[in-house]
Amino acid sequence: MNSKPRIAIYLMTSFLAAAFVLQTGCDRKETVIDIEGPDGGGVSVERDVDDGGITVDVDR
């Protein structure tokens, strides 16, 4: 097999893998408030940096 097509396939595969990793990313959130109670419960409020959405988690 000729090495040029093999190199082209490796480069295309690498490019697609890198594009996939960049698209998945991670959730960009900042913690607004995090309160822990004495019994182990608590309240956590996080804001999404990208769209401004707010998530409130309550543990009892």
C-alpha positions in Angstrom: 0.0 0.0 0.0 1.2 3.5 -0.9 2.3 5.6 2.1 0.6 8.8 0.9 -3.0 7.6 1.3 -2.2 6.0 4.6 -0.8 9.3 5.9 -3.8 11.1 4.6 -6.1 8.7 6.4 -4.2 9.2 9.7 -4.3 13.0 9.3 -8.1 13.0 8.6 -8.7 10.6 11.6 -6.6 12.8 13.9 -8.4 16.0 12.7 -11.8 14.4 13.3 -10.8 13.2 16.7 -9.5 16.7 17.7 -12.7 18.3 16.4 -14.8 15.9 18.4 -12.9 16.6 21.6 -13.2 20.4 21.1 -16.9 20.2 20.4 -17.7 18.2 23.6 -15.9 20.7 25.9 -17.0 20.9 29.5 -19.7 22.7 31.4 -18.5 26.2 32.3 -20.2 26.9 35.6 -19.3 29.1 38.5 -20.5 28.5 42.1 -22.6 31.4 43.3 -23.3 30.0 46.8 -22.5 26.8 48.6 -23.9 26.2 52.1 -23.3 23.0 54.1 -25.5 22.3 57.1 -24.4 20.6 60.3 -26.3 17.4 59.5 -24.6 16.9 56.1 -27.3 18.6 54.0 -26.8 21.8 52.1 -27.6 24.1 49.2 -25.5 24.8 46.1 -26.3 27.4 43.5 -24.4 27.4 40.2 -24.6 29.7 37.2 -23.7 28.7 33.7 -21.2 31.1 32.3 -22.3 30.6 28.6 -26.1 31.1 28.8 -26.7 32.5 32.3 -28.8 29.5 33.5 -29.0 28.8 37.2 -28.9 25.4 38.9 -30.0 24.9 42.5 -29.2 21.6 44.3 -30.6 20.9 47.7 -29.3 17.9 49.7 -31.2 16.8 52.9 
